[in-house]
Amino acid sequence: MIKLDFQKYDLKLFFLISAAVIFGVLMVFSSSGVKSYSPMLKQFICAAAGFAAMFATAFVVDYNFYQRHAKKIWFAALILVVLVLIAGYKSHGAKRWISLGFFSFQPSEIAKFAMVVMTADFMARKRQSLDSAKGVAKSLILLFPLAAFIAAEPDLGTPILIAAVWFIMLFYAGANVKPLAAIGGAGAGLVALAIVFKPYRLIRLKVWLSSVFDIKAVLDSGAAEFYNLKQSLYAIGNGGFLGKGLGKSDIKLNYLPEAHTDFIFPVICEELGFLGGCAVLFFFFYIFYKGMKIVKNADGDFAQYLALGITATIVVQALINMSMATGLAPTKGMPLPFISLGGTSLIITMAASGVLINISKKR
């Protein structure tokens, strides 16, 4: 029989994440219940699966397991992102999901975690090689295949996210800055090309630039491309300081088609006000604070880099989502961690958070 000493772990982080997930189920219900109960039911089932995964990765499976099996995890993720292009099904113009009949999953979410594990293992084993351009280039091999196949779905947001996390991990490890900067420049060029050759991405960029330089023109415009951002900003403004009250948002009444997924943050701001929005921001700031504390106290290089990668993935994704909803970044379909509707995303994020909690255990 397995005996668990829970006092060794950061239980505050475990319970705070649990509270955020429960809050997410409540907000998915609030933002979608007027139309259908199925999103809330899906979120509830995925949250239950996520709790089981987080409990296992936090208290049962030791984090060293991931270093022993890093290559297998990475290759499995690569096979899945290739498979989704071959046998995946298309929805909203993109082929990102694999259906197993009774449920479907999104391989790109698994690829996020796999990239972090493999990069942490590489840096722990070959830290000294990162002083050279050759060593940095070798680590790029861990990122590029996953990012390229995910971009082909098409999905530009996830490759940008995992590239940002890869960059943060290498920069933290003290990698040579010159090749990092060169790779960053080349990556920015590839992103620019990806935008130029997709008209809908050019429109999103236009909307974002308009919101940065002339937000009043965006709010006054009747053009379809400004619609989502306008409604999001109206919702945030209409919430005031204390909000309209839980369940009383107007934005969810067919004003925003993705109110329970990509645009759940404006719903929170409208229903719970400025204070509710600040509470969400504080939650992710706390995740960052706790994550970096775990990084500092981690036992060994692999644990340190793995904790950093997990923390960066959660926090950067949250910042992208909230920036998108407030016009600080171009519109992109990316869920708010722990809170937005998202089956694979929720389960994998909770499982990764469990790994972070496992790394926090006292020796």
Helices and strands as residue ranges (DSSP letters): G 6-8, H 11-32, H 38-59, H 64-68, H 70-87, E 89-91, E 94-99, E 104-105, H 107-125, G 127-131, H 133-151, H 157-172, H 177-196, H 199-213, H 215-220, G 224-226, H 227-238, H 264-297, H 301-325, H 343-359
